[in-house]
Amino acid sequence: MTPAEIKAEYLKCKGDYWYYLKTYAKTLDKDTGEVKPFATFNAKWDKPEYEEFIHWFLDRIHERVVAKRQIDKPDICDEKSRQMYVTNSVMAYCAWSLLFVENWRGLVTHEKEDKMDNKTDFNTPFGMVDFMLSHSPEWLTPRKDDLIRSHMNIGLKCRNSLLIGDAGIRPGAGGGFDLI
C-alpha cells in the first residue's frame, strides 16, 4: 500500500469501528488453531444469524463511548447464550478503542484472573485483544515502545488509552470508565 492508501485506510478504520472489525481484526479459532477474519459472518467461519445482533449491540456501546456517557440512555445489560460471539465482539471493540479513541478507558471483569488474562491463552479477554493487536497490518500494529502491557493491563501511550482487568469484589469502584 502507498502512504496515501495507508492514510485513507487508517481514517476509514478510525471513523468506523465496524469497518475495522470486518476488514482488519483477526481471531483465533480455538478448535482448529487457524487465524481467521473476525467478523465475516458467513457459514464457513461464523453464524450469520448473529451479525445483526452483534452490530446492534456494538452500536449501543459505541454511541455511549462517543458521548462519554453524557447521553440520557440507560446502561446496557445483555443476557445471552454462550457461543454468540459477544465476548469476542466486545474485546474487538476494545482493540479498536485502544487504537483509535483518545483518552479511552475500559474495564474487563471476571471472577478469576487467570480466566481474564493468561498470556498463553488467546481465548481469555486480554488474550483476544493481544491477538488482534499483534495480527493487525504493520501500519496498525502498535509500536513496542508505545504499547503498555502488563498483567490485566493493555494500553497505548500515544492515545492515553487503557484497558484494565479487575477480578475483585467491587470491580470498577474507582469509576471513570467508558466501557465496563
ROMI-652862 format. One record per residue: residue in one letter; residue number from 1; z, y, x of N, C-alpha, C, O in turn. Coordinates in steps of 0.05 Angstrom, whole numbers, m for minus. Each point is the difference from the previous one (the first is absolute). Example, Ala and Ser with C-alpha at 12.3 -4.5 7.8 and 13.67 -1.06 7.14 Angstrom:
// residues 2
r; k; n.Z; n.Y; n.X; ca.Z; ca.Y; ca.X; c.Z; c.Y; c.X; o.Z; o.Y; o.X
A; 1; 156; m114; 264; 0; 24; m18; 0; 24; 18; 13; 0; 21 $
S; 2; m27; 21; m28; 1; 24; 16; 14; 22; m15; 4; 22; 10 $
This chain:
// residues 180
r; k; n.Z; n.Y; n.X; ca.Z; ca.Y; ca.X; c.Z; c.Y; c.X; o.Z; o.Y; o.X
M; 1; 0; m24; 17; 0; 24; m17; 0; 25; 18; 12; 0; 21 $
T; 2; m26; 20; m30; 0; 25; 14; 26; 15; m6; 13; m6; m20 $
P; 3; m6; 26; 37; 24; 16; m6; m1; 13; m28; 20; 2; m14 $
A; 4; m44; 7; 5; m2; 12; m26; 4; m21; m22; 13; 7; m21 $
E; 5; m22; m31; 25; 4; m21; m20; 29; m8; m1; 11; m5; m22 $
I; 6; 2; 4; 45; 29; m7; 1; 16; 21; m15; 18; m6; m15 $
K; 7; m25; 32; 20; 15; 21; m14; m4; m2; m30; 19; 4; m15 $
A; 8; m44; m9; 6; m6; m3; m28; 16; m23; m12; 11; 3; m22 $
E; 9; m10; m26; 35; 15; m23; m10; 30; 6; 0; 13; m8; m19 $
Y; 10; m4; 21; 40; 29; 7; 1; 7; 17; m25; 20; m5; m13 $
L; 11; m36; 25; 8; 5; 18; m23; m2; m15; m27; 16; 6; m18 $
K; 12; m35; m25; 16; m1; m16; m24; 25; m16; m4; 11; m1; m22 $
C; 13; m2; m12; 44; 25; m16; m2; 24; 18; m7; 16; m8; m16 $
K; 14; m14; 31; 29; 22; 17; m5; 1; 10; m29; 21; 3; m11 $
G; 15; m45; 2; 0; m1; 11; m27; 1; m21; m22; 4; 7; m23 $
D; 16; m6; m33; 30; m1; m20; m21; 13; m26; 11; m13; m16; 14 $
Y; 17; 38; 12; m21; 14; m24; 9; m15; m25; m8; 0; m19; 16 $
W; 18; m11; 18; m40; m14; m24; m9; m24; m6; 17; m6; m23; 6 $
Y; 19; m9; 44; 2; m22; m4; 19; 9; m13; 26; m12; m19; 10 $
Y; 20; 34; 30; 1; 11; m11; 25; 7; m30; m4; m7; m17; 16 $
L; 21; 21; 11; m38; 9; m28; m4; m23; m19; m3; m1; m21; 11 $
K; 22; m19; 29; m27; m23; m17; m5; m19; m2; 24; m15; m19; 2 $
T; 23; 15; 39; 15; m20; 1; 22; 12; m9; 27; m14; m14; 15 $
Y; 24; 38; 22; m9; 11; m4; 27; 25; m17; 2; 4; m12; 21 $
A; 25; 12; 10; m41; 25; m15; 2; m6; m30; 1; m18; m10; m15 $
K; 26; 32; m4; 32; m3; m29; 3; 27; m13; m5; 21; 12; 3 $
T; 27; m22; m37; m10; 24; m16; m4; m5; m28; 11; m23; m7; 6 $
L; 28; 44; m8; m4; m1; m27; 11; 4; m20; m22; 20; 1; m14 $
D; 29; m38; m19; 10; 3; m21; m19; 21; m20; 10; m5; m13; 21 $
K; 30; 27; 11; m34; 22; m16; 11; m6; m30; m2; 13; m16; 14 $
D; 31; m32; 8; m30; m7; m28; m2; m20; m9; 21; 2; m22; 12 $
T; 32; m21; 39; m6; m22; m7; 19; 3; 14; 27; m12; m9; 20 $
G; 33; 28; 30; m18; 3; 15; 25; m24; 18; 5; m3; 12; 21 $
E; 34; m14; m9; m41; m24; 16; 2; 5; 30; m6; 14; 7; m19 $
V; 35; m25; 10; 36; 1; 29; m5; m20; 6; m23; m23; m8; 2 $
K; 36; 32; 22; m22; m17; 5; m23; 2; 29; m8; 20; 13; 6 $
P; 37; m40; m3; m20; 1; 27; m11; 24; 2; m20; 6; m20; m13 $
F; 38; 7; 42; 13; 23; 4; m17; m6; m4; m30; 13; m17; m13 $
A; 39; m32; 32; 3; m3; 1; m29; m29; m2; m9; m12; 19; m10 $
T; 40; 1; m43; 14; m27; m4; m10; 0; m7; m30; m19; 7; m15 $
F; 41; 41; m19; 7; 3; m10; m28; m24; m15; m10; m10; 4; m22 $
N; 42; 0; m22; 40; m20; m19; m9; 13; m28; 1; 21; m3; 12 $
A; 43; m34; m16; m25; 12; m26; m2; 4; m14; 27; 17; m18; 2 $
K; 44; m32; 26; 18; 3; m13; 26; 27; 6; 12; 13; m18; 11 $
W; 45; m4; 44; m13; 25; 8; 13; 23; 4; m19; 22; m9; 6 $
D; 46; m27; 23; m27; 22; 9; m17; m6; m7; m29; m21; m11; m7 $
K; 47; 40; 17; m10; m4; m4; m29; m11; 26; m12; 15; 20; m1 $
P; 48; m40; m20; m7; m12; 25; m10; 16; 13; m23; m1; 24; m3 $
E; 49; 14; m40; m13; 14; 10; m23; 24; 18; 7; 10; 15; m17 $
Y; 50; m2; m15; 42; 22; 17; 9; m8; 28; 9; 16; 17; 2 $
E; 51; m42; m13; 3; m9; 25; 11; 8; 24; m18; 10; 20; 10 $
E; 52; m15; m22; m36; 6; 23; m17; 30; 6; 0; 7; 24; 2 $
F; 53; 10; m44; m3; 29; 5; 0; 8; 12; 27; 15; 20; 1 $
I; 54; m24; m31; 21; 7; 10; 27; m8; 29; 3; 15; 16; 10 $
H; 55; m40; m10; m18; m10; 28; 3; 17; 18; m17; 8; 22; 9 $
W; 56; m2; m30; m34; 16; 17; m18; 28; 4; 12; 10; 23; 1 $
F; 57; 2; m44; 9; 27; 1; 11; 1; 19; 25; 18; 17; 2 $
L; 58; m37; m20; 16; m1; 17; 24; m7; 29; m8; 10; 18; 13 $
D; 59; m26; m14; m33; m5; 28; m9; 26; 13; m9; 5; 23; 5 $
R; 60; 12; m38; m20; 26; 11; m9; 18; 7; 25; 13; 21; 0 $
I; 61; m13; m38; 20; 15; 6; 24; m12; 25; 14; 15; 18; 8 $
H; 62; m41; m18; m6; m14; 22; 15; 5; 27; m13; 5; 20; 14 $
E; 63; m6; m19; m40; 4; 27; m13; 28; 10; 5; 4; 24; 2 $
R; 64; 15; m42; 1; 28; 9; 6; 3; 8; 29; 14; 19; 6 $
V; 65; m27; m34; 12; 1; 7; 28; m13; 27; 5; 11; 17; 14 $
V; 66; m34; m13; m25; m14; 25; 4; 16; 23; m11; 0; 22; 12 $
A; 67; 13; m26; m35; 15; 22; m13; 28; 2; 13; 16; 18; m8 $
K; 68; m10; m35; 28; 27; 1; 13; 22; m1; m21; 20; 14; 3 $
R; 69; m24; m30; m24; 19; m5; m21; 6; 25; m16; 20; 2; m15 $
Q; 70; m37; 18; 16; 4; 25; m15; m16; m1; m26; m10; 20; m10 $
I; 71; 9; m44; m2; m14; m3; m25; 20; m11; m21; 19; m12; 7 $
D; 72; m25; 18; m32; 18; m8; m21; m9; m27; m11; m9; m2; m23 $
K; 73; 11; m19; 40; m7; m27; m9; 22; m18; 10; 13; 5; 21 $
P; 74; m8; m27; m36; 21; m18; 9; m8; m16; 25; m24; m2; 6 $
D; 75; 44; m8; 7; m6; m18; 23; m15; m24; m10; 0; m6; m24 $
I; 76; m11; m8; 42; m15; m24; m7; 17; m25; 6; 11; m2; 22 $
C; 77; m10; m15; m41; 13; m26; 4; m18; m20; m13; m9; 4; m23 $
D; 78; 2; m25; 37; m19; m19; m11; 11; m28; 2; 10; m9; 21 $
E; 79; m12; m6; m43; 6; m28; 1; m27; m14; 4; m20; 7; m14 $
K; 80; 20; m26; 32; m26; m13; 6; 6; m29; 6; 23; m8; 6 $
S; 81; m43; m8; m8; 4; m28; 9; m7; m1; 29; m11; 19; 12 $
R; 82; 18; m41; 1; m6; m4; 28; m30; m3; 4; m15; m6; m18 $
Q; 83; 6; 11; 42; m28; m3; 8; m19; 18; m15; m23; m7; m4 $
M; 84; 32; 31; m3; m18; 19; m13; m11; 21; 20; m15; 17; m8 $
Y; 85; 22; m19; 33; m10; 17; 21; 13; 28; 0; m10; 18; 13 $
V; 86; 32; m15; m28; 13; 26; m2; 14; 7; 27; m3; 23; 9 $
T; 87; 17; m41; 3; 13; 6; 26; m21; 8; 21; 3; 20; 13 $
N; 88; m24; m36; m11; m21; 7; 19; m12; 28; m6; m5; 15; 18 $
S; 89; 1; m10; m44; m12; 26; m8; 18; 23; 7; m9; 21; 10 $
V; 90; 35; m23; m16; 19; 21; 6; 2; 4; 30; 1; 23; 10 $
M; 91; m1; m45; 5; 2; 3; 29; m26; 12; 12; 1; 15; 19 $
A; 92; m23; m22; m31; m26; 13; 8; 1; 30; m6; m10; 16; 16 $
Y; 93; 21; m9; m39; 3; 29; m6; 19; 13; 21; m5; 23; 8 $
C; 94; 26; m37; 0; 18; 11; 20; m16; 4; 27; 4; 20; 13 $
A; 95; m21; m39; m6; m16; 3; 25; m18; 25; m3; m2; 16; 19 $
W; 96; m10; m13; m42; m17; 24; m5; 17; 25; 3; m9; 20; 13 $
S; 97; 32; m20; m25; 18; 24; 1; 8; 7; 28; 0; 23; 8 $
L; 98; 7; m44; 8; 7; 5; 28; m23; 13; 15; 4; 18; 16 $
L; 99; m28; m27; m22; m24; 10; 15; m9; 28; m9; m10; 15; 16 $
F; 100; 14; m8; m42; m12; 24; m10; 18; 20; m13; m10; 23; m5 $
V; 101; 35; m29; m1; 17; 19; m15; 20; 12; 19; 16; m14; 12 $
E; 102; m16; 41; m10; 19; 14; 17; 28; m2; m12; 4; 2; m24 $
N; 103; 15; m6; 41; 29; 0; m8; 6; m20; m22; 18; 5; m16 $
W; 104; m31; m28; 17; 4; m21; m20; 24; m17; 8; 4; m6; 23 $
R; 105; 12; m2; m43; 23; m18; 4; m1; m22; m20; m2; 5; m24 $
G; 106; 3; m30; 33; 1; m23; m18; 23; m18; 7; 10; m1; 23 $
L; 107; 0; m13; m43; 22; m18; 4; m7; m27; m12; m9; m2; m23 $
V; 108; 13; m19; 38; m4; m27; m9; 27; m14; m1; 16; 2; 19 $
T; 109; m9; m15; m41; 26; m13; m2; m4; m30; m5; m20; m8; m12 $
H; 110; 39; m7; 20; 0; m29; m4; 29; m9; 4; 15; 13; 14 $
E; 111; m7; m35; m25; 27; m9; 4; 5; m12; 28; 22; m2; 8 $
K; 112; m44; m5; 6; 3; m12; 27; m19; 14; 19; m24; 3; m5 $
E; 113; 35; 6; 28; m16; 13; 20; m23; m16; 10; m22; 10; 3 $
D; 114; 27; m36; 3; m22; m17; 11; m22; m5; m20; m22; m8; 9 $
K; 115; 26; 13; m34; m21; m2; m20; m16; 26; m3; m21; 1; m12 $
M; 116; 31; 20; 25; m12; 26; m1; m16; 7; 25; m22; 11; m1 $
D; 117; 34; m18; 24; m13; 7; 26; 5; m23; 20; 22; m1; 12 $
N; 118; m41; m15; m9; 1; m22; 19; m26; 3; 16; m22; m6; m11 $
K; 119; 23; 14; 36; m24; 7; 15; m19; m24; 4; m23; 5; 7 $
T; 120; 32; m29; m13; m18; m23; 3; m12; m8; m27; m15; m20; m1 $
D; 121; 22; 34; m20; m9; m8; m27; m14; 23; m14; 13; 20; m8 $
F; 122; m39; m22; 6; m16; 21; m13; 2; 0; m30; m14; 15; m14 $
N; 123; 30; m33; 3; 4; 0; m29; 25; 15; m8; 6; 2; m24 $
T; 124; 9; 9; 43; 22; 18; m7; m12; 28; m5; m21; 6; 10 $
P; 125; 35; 10; m26; m12; 27; m5; m7; 16; 25; m22; 11; 2 $
F; 126; 40; m11; 18; m6; 15; 25; m22; m14; 15; m17; 13; 13 $
G; 127; 17; m39; m14; m22; m16; 14; m27; 7; m12; m20; 1; 14 $
M; 128; 19; 3; m41; m25; 7; m13; m10; 27; 10; m24; 3; 6 $
V; 129; 42; 16; m4; m8; 27; 10; m9; m2; 29; m20; 12; 8 $
D; 130; 35; m26; 9; m7; m4; 28; m29; m12; 2; m16; 10; 15 $
F; 131; 11; m30; m32; m26; m14; 1; m22; 20; m8; m21; 1; 13 $
M; 132; 25; 14; m34; m20; 19; m9; m6; 21; 21; m23; 7; 5 $
L; 133; 44; 4; 7; m4; 21; 20; m14; m12; 25; m17; 14; 11 $
S; 134; 24; m38; m3; m11; m11; 24; m28; m12; m5; m15; m5; 20 $
H; 135; 7; 2; m44; m27; m10; m6; m18; 21; m12; m20; m6; m13 $
S; 136; 27; 31; 17; m17; 23; m8; m22; 4; 20; 3; m9; 23 $
P; 137; m24; 23; m31; m20; 7; 21; 14; 17; 22; 20; 12; m5 $
E; 138; m31; m13; 28; 12; 14; 23; 6; 29; m6; 21; 11; 8 $
W; 139; m38; 3; m23; 4; 28; m6; 22; 5; m20; 9; 23; m4 $
L; 140; 1; m44; m9; 22; 2; m19; 26; m12; 11; 21; 6; m11 $
T; 141; m23; m22; 32; 24; m13; 11; 17; 21; 14; m9; 15; 17 $
P; 142; 35; m14; m24; 18; 19; 13; 1; m5; 30; 1; m22; 9 $
R; 143; 0; 44; 6; 5; m2; 29; 28; m10; 5; 18; 6; m15 $
K; 144; m15; m22; 36; 26; m12; 7; 21; 22; 4; 23; m4; m9 $
D; 145; m30; 26; 21; 20; 21; 5; 6; 17; m25; 18; 16; 0 $
D; 146; m33; m21; m22; 5; 14; m25; 16; m17; m19; 12; 10; m19 $
L; 147; m13; m36; 23; 12; m19; m18; 30; m3; 5; 9; m3; 22 $
I; 148; 6; 5; m44; 29; m5; 1; 4; m28; m12; m7; m5; m23 $
R; 149; 17; m14; 39; 4; m27; m11; 25; m12; 11; 2; m5; 24 $
S; 150; 17; 0; m41; 24; m15; 7; 7; m17; m24; m14; 2; m21 $
H; 151; 35; m17; 23; 7; m18; m23; 4; 17; m25; 17; 18; m1 $
M; 152; m32; m24; m19; 0; 13; m26; m6; 30; 0; 10; 15; m16 $
N; 153; m28; m8; 35; m10; 28; 2; m28; m1; 10; m6; m12; 20 $
I; 154; m12; 26; m34; m27; 5; 9; m6; 29; m6; 5; 9; m23 $
G; 155; m16; 6; 42; m6; 27; m5; m22; 10; 19; m7; m13; 19 $
L; 156; m2; 37; m25; m20; 14; 17; 11; 27; 6; 6; 16; m18 $
K; 157; m4; m10; 44; 11; 26; 8; m19; 23; m9; 10; 21; m9 $
C; 158; m36; m25; 11; m19; 21; m6; 1; 9; m29; m7; 23; m7 $
R; 159; 16; m40; m11; 2; 6; m29; 29; 5; m8; 5; 10; m22 $
N; 160; 13; m16; 39; 29; 1; m7; 4; m18; m25; 14; 7; m18 $
S; 161; m26; m30; 19; 2; m19; m22; 16; m25; 9; m1; m7; 23 $
L; 162; 16; m4; m42; 17; m22; 7; 5; m19; m23; 5; 9; m23 $
L; 163; m7; m35; 28; 7; m21; m19; 25; m13; 11; 0; m10; 23 $
I; 164; 21; 8; m39; 26; m10; 8; 7; m24; m18; m7; m1; m23 $
G; 165; 20; m18; 35; 10; m23; m15; 30; 1; m3; 14; 11; 18 $
D; 166; m3; m21; m40; 28; 0; m5; 8; m24; m16; m10; m5; m22 $
A; 167; 27; m11; 34; 10; m24; m14; 30; 3; m8; 14; m19; m4 $
G; 168; m6; 44; 3; 28; 6; m6; 7; m2; m30; m16; m8; m16 $
I; 169; 41; 14; 11; 10; m1; m28; m11; 23; m17; m6; m3; m23 $
R; 170; 3; 27; 36; m10; 23; m15; m25; 11; 14; 0; 22; 11 $
P; 171; m22; m37; m13; m24; 10; 14; m10; 26; m11; m1; 5; m24 $
G; 172; m7; 12; 43; m11; 26; m8; 21; 20; m8; m7; 21; m11 $
A; 173; 32; m26; 16; 21; 18; m9; m2; 28; 13; 9; 19; m11 $
G; 174; m22; m18; 35; m4; 26; 13; m20; 17; m13; m1; 25; 5 $
G; 175; m16; m36; m22; m21; 15; m14; m22; 10; 18; m2; m7; 23 $
G; 176; m15; 24; m35; m21; 13; 15; m24; m18; 4; m15; 5; 20 $
F; 177; 10; m25; m37; m23; m17; 4; m21; 6; m20; 5; 8; m23 $
D; 178; m30; m11; 31; m23; 3; m18; m5; m25; m16; m11; 0; m22 $
L; 179; 18; m23; 34; m5; m26; m12; 23; m19; 7; 6; m3; 24 $
I; 180; 6; m10; m43; 20; m20; 5; m9; m26; m14; 14; m20; 2 $
